């Protein structure tokens, strides 16, 4: 048994599920489009290097990151495929990207000039993709001015810097109504027509997890799945007839470190927000918001102990959380509780936890801290 399994709390990562979710995307978009697996934020907290190792045999086009440091770390880990940085970079970060041979996203002519200067100093060509703002508003060139900035990019490109891709980002592909995404696709298409370069010379991509699975006609040359790979539903409000559910990837477990019976009137947690109405059996779990368990789950969330659902009592502390074991009298110190994942016939889904915490699955996954060891599993074992 590994040391991680003996920890106070840990995260289990089912790599078979990651691979199956990747293949679900492949089946949805067909054999033509490339798949840019998004591994930013340490693969949404799952672990970028292990995810890359799992996906390499499946032939992704490359990987997407948010920072130059993330891309450089993948290069040091031996990744040879293209790595695309999908956020604007500072001058210092561009130097890191150039050294690592990353493809950066350009949202301004000043950024391109700096990228070209780095390429000249290195004596090697560097690649970039142009981001088009069609409604997200965070970054990118205005779609309405594509003829102007397109010509400026073309005139600055050549042997030193190579313009190899163009993309946009959908802001509402998880919504029930397709209208917002269709409008962005129309704007993006209008921008592509205005560009003074051949469509065949650029990799065109737009679709995130939700768009790739719902509307493969938007797949273009590549898609960029993220949350779906890691077991999060990209549009939780939609039913299975509209969007396939991913296989769960992550389970969060913690051990019971204290079990005791308490009399009526006993209180638990900061602010004493839970008061025992009668004799109750409480269990203390060695996990808290310092590990990424949302504080907002206090008196709202639940855990699984010996295959049965038990309520979280009182406020979640930084390092400990108390659950109600009154209905599980056989529970003992050392038992494993499941905060996310399956135990027997019961399951607490990632998106259920996110809804209880008033957030989204992305934030739950990326919020799981480094204090929780990651344990790789297969077939959920």
C-alpha positions as CSV (number, residue, x, y, z in Angstrom):
1,X,0.0,0.0,0.0
2,X,1.4,3.4,-1.0
3,X,2.0,6.1,1.6
4,X,-0.7,8.2,-0.1
5,X,-3.3,5.6,0.7
6,X,-2.3,5.9,4.4
7,X,-2.7,9.7,4.4
8,X,-5.3,11.6,6.4
9,X,-7.0,12.5,3.1
10,X,-6.3,12.1,-0.6
11,X,-7.5,12.4,-4.1
12,X,-8.0,9.3,-6.3
13,X,-7.5,9.8,-10.1
14,X,-9.0,7.3,-12.5
15,X,-6.8,7.5,-15.6
16,X,-8.9,5.0,-17.5
17,X,-11.8,7.4,-17.1
18,X,-9.7,10.3,-18.5
19,X,-8.9,8.2,-21.5
20,X,-12.5,7.2,-22.0
21,X,-13.6,10.8,-21.8
22,X,-11.1,11.7,-24.4
23,X,-12.4,9.0,-26.7
24,X,-15.9,10.2,-26.2
25,X,-14.9,13.6,-27.5
26,X,-13.1,11.9,-30.4
27,X,-16.3,9.9,-31.3
28,X,-18.4,13.1,-31.1
29,X,-16.2,15.2,-33.5
30,X,-15.1,12.4,-35.8
31,X,-11.6,11.5,-37.0
32,X,-10.8,14.7,-38.7
33,X,-10.4,17.5,-36.1
34,X,-7.3,17.6,-33.8
35,X,-7.9,17.5,-30.1
36,X,-6.0,20.0,-28.0
37,X,-6.3,18.6,-24.5
38,X,-6.5,21.4,-22.0
39,X,-4.1,20.7,-19.1
40,X,-4.0,24.2,-17.6
41,X,-4.1,24.6,-13.9
42,X,-2.3,21.3,-13.5
43,X,-4.9,19.6,-15.6
44,X,-7.7,21.1,-13.5
45,X,-6.0,19.8,-10.4
46,X,-5.8,16.2,-11.6
47,X,-2.1,16.5,-12.5
48,X,-0.8,17.6,-15.9
49,X,2.1,15.2,-16.2
50,X,0.0,12.1,-15.4
51,X,-2.8,13.2,-17.7
52,X,-0.4,13.8,-20.6
53,X,1.2,10.3,-19.9
54,X,-2.3,8.8,-20.1
55,X,-3.4,10.6,-23.3
56,X,-0.2,10.4,-25.3
57,X,-1.0,7.0,-26.8
58,X,-4.4,8.3,-28.0
59,X,-2.8,10.9,-30.3
60,X,-3.9,14.3,-29.3
61,X,-2.8,17.1,-31.6
62,X,-1.2,18.8,-28.6
63,X,-1.9,20.4,-25.2
64,X,-3.3,23.7,-24.0
65,X,-2.0,25.7,-21.0
66,X,-2.7,29.1,-19.5
67,X,0.8,30.1,-18.6
68,X,4.3,29.8,-20.1
69,X,5.5,28.2,-16.9
70,X,2.9,25.4,-17.3
71,X,4.1,24.8,-20.8
72,X,7.8,24.8,-19.9
73,X,7.1,22.3,-17.2
74,X,5.5,19.9,-19.7
75,X,8.6,20.3,-22.0
76,X,10.8,19.4,-19.0
77,X,8.6,16.3,-18.5
78,X,9.4,15.3,-22.1
79,X,6.4,16.4,-24.0
80,X,7.2,16.9,-27.7
81,X,3.8,17.7,-29.1
82,X,2.7,21.3,-29.7
83,X,1.8,23.2,-26.6
84,X,-0.5,26.2,-27.0
85,X,-0.7,29.0,-24.4
86,X,-4.3,30.3,-24.5
87,X,-3.8,33.5,-22.4
88,X,-1.9,36.7,-23.1
89,X,1.6,36.7,-21.8
90,X,3.8,39.3,-20.2
91,X,7.2,40.1,-21.8
92,X,9.0,38.0,-19.2
93,X,6.6,35.1,-19.7
94,X,7.2,35.3,-23.5
95,X,10.9,34.7,-22.9
96,X,10.0,31.5,-21.0
97,X,7.6,30.5,-23.9
98,X,10.3,31.1,-26.5
99,X,12.9,29.0,-24.6
100,X,10.4,26.1,-24.3
101,X,9.3,26.3,-28.0
102,X,5.6,27.0,-27.1
103,X,2.9,28.4,-29.4
104,X,1.6,31.6,-27.9
105,X,-1.7,33.4,-28.4
106,X,-1.5,36.9,-29.8
107,X,-4.1,39.6,-28.9
108,X,-2.2,42.7,-29.9
109,X,0.4,43.9,-32.4
110,X,2.7,44.8,-29.5
111,X,2.7,41.2,-28.4
112,X,3.6,40.1,-31.9
113,X,6.5,42.6,-32.1
114,X,7.9,41.3,-28.9
115,X,7.5,37.7,-30.1
116,X,9.3,38.5,-33.3
117,X,12.2,40.2,-31.4
118,X,12.6,37.0,-29.3
119,X,12.6,34.9,-32.4
120,X,15.3,37.0,-34.0
121,X,17.5,36.9,-30.9
122,X,17.1,33.1,-30.8
123,X,17.7,32.6,-34.5
124,X,14.8,30.2,-34.7
125,X,11.3,30.8,-35.9
126,X,8.4,30.9,-33.4
127,X,4.7,30.2,-33.9
128,X,1.6,32.0,-32.8
129,X,-2.2,31.7,-33.0
130,X,-4.3,34.8,-33.2
131,X,-7.2,35.0,-30.8
132,X,-10.4,36.6,-32.0
133,X,-12.8,38.2,-29.5
134,X,-16.3,37.4,-30.6
135,X,-18.0,38.0,-27.3
136,X,-16.0,36.6,-24.4
137,X,-14.2,40.0,-24.0
138,X,-11.2,38.8,-22.1
139,X,-8.6,38.8,-24.8
140,X,-8.3,38.7,-28.6
141,X,-8.6,41.0,-31.6
142,X,-12.0,42.5,-32.4
143,X,-13.8,40.3,-34.9
144,X,-15.2,43.4,-36.6
145,X,-11.7,44.6,-37.5
146,X,-10.3,41.4,-38.8
147,X,-9.3,42.9,-42.2
148,X,-7.1,45.5,-40.5
149,X,-5.4,43.4,-37.8
150,X,-5.2,40.4,-40.1
151,X,-3.2,42.4,-42.6
152,X,-0.9,43.7,-39.8
153,X,-0.3,40.2,-38.6
154,X,0.4,38.9,-42.1
155,X,2.8,41.7,-42.9
156,X,4.8,41.0,-39.6
157,X,4.8,37.2,-40.2
158,X,7.2,35.2,-42.3
159,X,10.4,33.3,-41.6
160,X,10.8,34.8,-38.1
161,X,7.4,34.3,-36.7
162,X,4.9,32.0,-38.2
163,X,1.1,32.6,-38.0
164,X,-0.2,29.0,-37.8
165,X,-3.6,29.3,-36.1
166,X,-6.7,31.4,-35.3
167,X,-9.3,30.8,-32.7
168,X,-12.1,32.1,-30.5
169,X,-13.7,31.1,-27.3
170,X,-17.4,30.4,-26.8
171,X,-18.9,32.1,-23.7
172,X,-22.3,30.2,-23.6
173,X,-21.9,26.7,-25.0
174,X,-23.2,25.3,-21.7
175,X,-26.5,27.2,-22.0
176,X,-29.7,25.4,-23.1
177,X,-30.2,28.0,-25.9
178,X,-27.8,27.8,-28.8
179,X,-28.3,31.4,-29.9
180,X,-25.2,32.9,-28.2
181,X,-22.9,30.3,-29.5
182,X,-24.4,30.5,-33.0
183,X,-23.9,34.2,-33.0
184,X,-20.2,33.9,-32.0
185,X,-19.7,31.3,-34.7
186,X,-21.2,33.6,-37.2
187,X,-18.9,36.4,-36.1
188,X,-15.9,34.2,-36.1
189,X,-16.7,33.0,-39.6
190,X,-17.1,36.6,-40.8
191,X,-13.6,37.3,-39.3
192,X,-12.1,34.3,-41.1
193,X,-13.4,35.5,-44.4
194,X,-11.7,38.9,-43.9
195,X,-8.3,37.5,-43.2
196,X,-5.7,38.1,-45.9
197,X,-4.3,34.6,-45.6
198,X,-5.4,31.3,-46.9
199,X,-7.8,29.3,-44.7
200,X,-5.7,26.2,-45.4
201,X,-2.6,27.9,-43.8
202,X,-4.2,28.3,-40.4
203,X,-5.5,25.9,-37.8
204,X,-9.0,27.1,-36.9
205,X,-10.5,26.1,-33.5
206,X,-13.3,27.3,-31.3
207,X,-15.1,24.5,-29.5
208,X,-14.6,23.8,-25.8
209,X,-16.0,20.6,-24.1
210,X,-19.7,21.6,-24.4
211,X,-19.5,22.8,-28.0
212,X,-17.5,19.8,-29.2
213,X,-20.0,17.4,-27.8
214,X,-23.2,19.2,-28.7
215,X,-22.3,20.8,-32.1
216,X,-19.6,18.9,-33.9
217,X,-20.2,21.2,-36.9
218,X,-18.2,23.8,-34.9
219,X,-15.3,21.5,-34.5
220,X,-13.4,23.2,-37.4
221,X,-9.7,22.0,-37.4
222,X,-9.4,21.3,-33.7
223,X,-11.4,21.2,-30.5
224,X,-10.2,22.1,-27.0
225,X,-11.9,19.9,-24.3
226,X,-11.1,20.6,-20.7
227,X,-13.5,19.9,-17.9
228,X,-15.1,16.9,-19.6
229,X,-11.8,15.1,-19.6
230,X,-11.7,15.3,-15.9
231,X,-15.2,14.1,-15.1
232,X,-16.9,17.4,-14.8
233,X,-20.2,17.9,-16.8
234,X,-19.6,20.9,-19.1
235,X,-23.4,21.8,-19.0
236,X,-24.9,20.3,-15.8
237,X,-28.4,21.7,-16.6
238,X,-28.6,19.6,-19.8
239,X,-29.9,16.0,-19.8
240,X,-28.1,13.0,-21.3
241,X,-30.1,13.2,-24.5
242,X,-28.4,16.6,-25.2
243,X,-24.9,15.9,-23.8
244,X,-23.2,12.7,-22.7
245,X,-22.1,12.5,-19.1
246,X,-18.4,12.0,-18.5
247,X,-17.0,9.1,-16.6
248,X,-16.1,10.3,-13.1
249,X,-12.3,10.8,-12.8
250,X,-11.8,12.2,-9.3
251,X,-12.7,10.8,-5.9
252,X,-11.9,12.7,-2.6
253,X,-11.5,10.5,0.5
254,X,-10.7,11.3,4.1
255,X,-10.2,9.2,7.3
256,X,-12.3,9.3,10.4
257,X,-9.8,10.4,13.1
258,X,-12.3,10.6,16.0
259,X,-15.6,9.1,16.7
260,X,-17.7,9.9,19.8
261,X,-21.2,10.0,21.2
262,X,-22.4,13.5,22.3
263,X,-25.3,14.4,24.6
264,X,-28.2,16.8,23.6
265,X,-27.2,20.4,23.4
266,X,-23.6,19.7,22.2
267,X,-22.4,22.1,19.6
268,X,-19.9,21.8,16.8
269,X,-17.7,24.1,14.7
270,X,-17.0,27.8,14.6
271,X,-20.1,29.7,15.5
272,X,-21.8,26.6,16.9
273,X,-24.1,26.4,13.9
274,X,-25.1,22.8,14.8
275,X,-26.7,21.8,18.1
276,X,-27.4,18.2,18.9
277,X,-31.1,17.7,19.5
278,X,-30.6,14.4,21.2
279,X,-27.8,11.9,21.6
280,X,-25.8,11.9,18.4
281,X,-22.7,10.1,17.2
282,X,-20.2,12.4,15.5
283,X,-17.2,11.6,13.4
284,X,-14.3,14.0,12.7
285,X,-12.8,13.8,9.2
286,X,-9.2,14.8,8.6
287,X,-10.1,17.2,5.8
288,X,-11.1,20.9,5.6
289,X,-11.0,23.9,3.4
290,X,-7.3,23.9,3.7
291,X,-7.5,20.8,1.5
292,X,-10.0,22.4,-0.9
293,X,-13.2,21.1,0.7
294,X,-15.5,24.2,0.3
295,X,-16.4,25.9,3.5
296,X,-19.8,26.5,2.1
297,X,-20.6,22.8,2.5
298,X,-21.1,23.3,6.2
299,X,-24.6,22.0,7.3
300,X,-25.3,21.4,3.7
301,X,-23.0,18.8,2.2
302,X,-22.6,15.2,2.9
303,X,-20.1,12.3,2.9
304,X,-20.4,8.5,2.4
305,X,-19.3,6.3,5.3
306,X,-19.6,2.5,4.9
307,X,-21.7,3.1,1.8
308,X,-24.2,5.3,3.6
309,X,-24.8,9.1,3.1
310,X,-24.1,11.2,6.3
311,X,-24.5,14.9,6.8
312,X,-21.8,17.4,7.4
313,X,-22.4,19.1,10.7
314,X,-21.5,22.6,11.5
315,X,-19.0,24.7,9.6
316,X,-16.1,23.1,7.7
317,X,-12.8,24.0,9.4
318,X,-9.5,24.5,7.8
319,X,-8.3,21.0,8.7
320,X,-11.3,19.1,10.0
321,X,-14.9,18.4,9.2
322,X,-17.5,16.7,11.4
323,X,-20.2,14.3,10.1
324,X,-23.2,12.8,11.6
325,X,-22.6,9.0,12.2
326,X,-25.8,8.5,14.2
327,X,-27.2,6.2,11.5
328,X,-23.9,4.4,11.1
329,X,-23.2,3.2,14.6
330,X,-20.6,0.7,13.5
331,X,-18.3,3.4,12.0
332,X,-14.9,3.5,13.6
333,X,-11.7,5.5,13.7
334,X,-9.7,4.8,10.6
335,X,-12.7,4.3,8.3
336,X,-12.6,6.1,5.0
337,X,-15.2,8.7,4.2
338,X,-15.9,9.7,0.6
339,X,-16.6,13.4,-0.1
340,X,-16.6,13.0,-3.9
341,X,-17.0,9.7,-5.6
342,X,-18.6,6.3,-5.1
343,X,-18.8,4.0,-2.1
344,X,-20.9,0.9,-2.7
345,X,-24.2,1.8,-4.3
346,X,-24.0,5.4,-3.2
347,X,-22.3,8.2,-5.1
348,X,-21.6,11.9,-4.5
349,X,-20.9,13.4,-7.9
350,X,-18.5,16.3,-8.5
351,X,-21.3,18.5,-9.9
352,X,-23.5,17.7,-6.9
353,X,-20.8,19.1,-4.6
354,X,-20.4,22.1,-6.8
355,X,-24.1,22.8,-6.8
356,X,-24.2,22.5,-3.0
357,X,-21.3,24.9,-2.7
358,X,-22.9,27.4,-5.1
359,X,-20.1,27.1,-7.7
360,X,-19.0,24.9,-10.6
361,X,-17.1,21.7,-11.0
362,X,-14.1,23.6,-12.4
363,X,-13.6,25.5,-9.1
364,X,-14.0,22.3,-7.0
365,X,-11.3,20.5,-9.0
366,X,-8.8,23.3,-9.2
367,X,-9.4,24.1,-5.5
368,X,-8.1,20.7,-4.3
369,X,-4.8,21.7,-2.7
370,X,-1.4,20.1,-2.9
371,X,-1.9,18.9,0.7
372,X,-4.0,16.1,-0.8
373,X,-1.8,13.4,-2.4
374,X,-3.0,12.2,-5.8
375,X,-3.3,8.5,-6.1
376,X,-3.7,7.0,-9.6
377,X,-6.3,4.3,-10.1
378,X,-7.7,2.3,-13.0
379,X,-11.3,1.2,-13.4
380,X,-12.2,3.1,-10.3
381,X,-10.0,0.7,-8.1
